[in-house]
Amino acid sequence: MDAYAETAYEWLAGLIGPQSVVPWWAWAAALVMIFWGLLAPGITAGRDREEERKRLLS
């Protein structure tokens, strides 16, 4: 089990560690873009719903 944990740790350090090819901020930016892409449609749908509610109550 220790061998698997050590291998996983080395692999992860190669992805986001100090000697990695891709810097940590690039990984963070990619995750932000992915989650923003998932959240943005819900945010715009909420705005549209609020605008529709204001239009109907006016």
Secondary structure, 3 states (H helix, E strand, C coil): CHHHHHHHHHHHHHHHCCCCCCCHHHHHHHHHHHHHHHHHHHHHHHHHHHHHHHHHHC
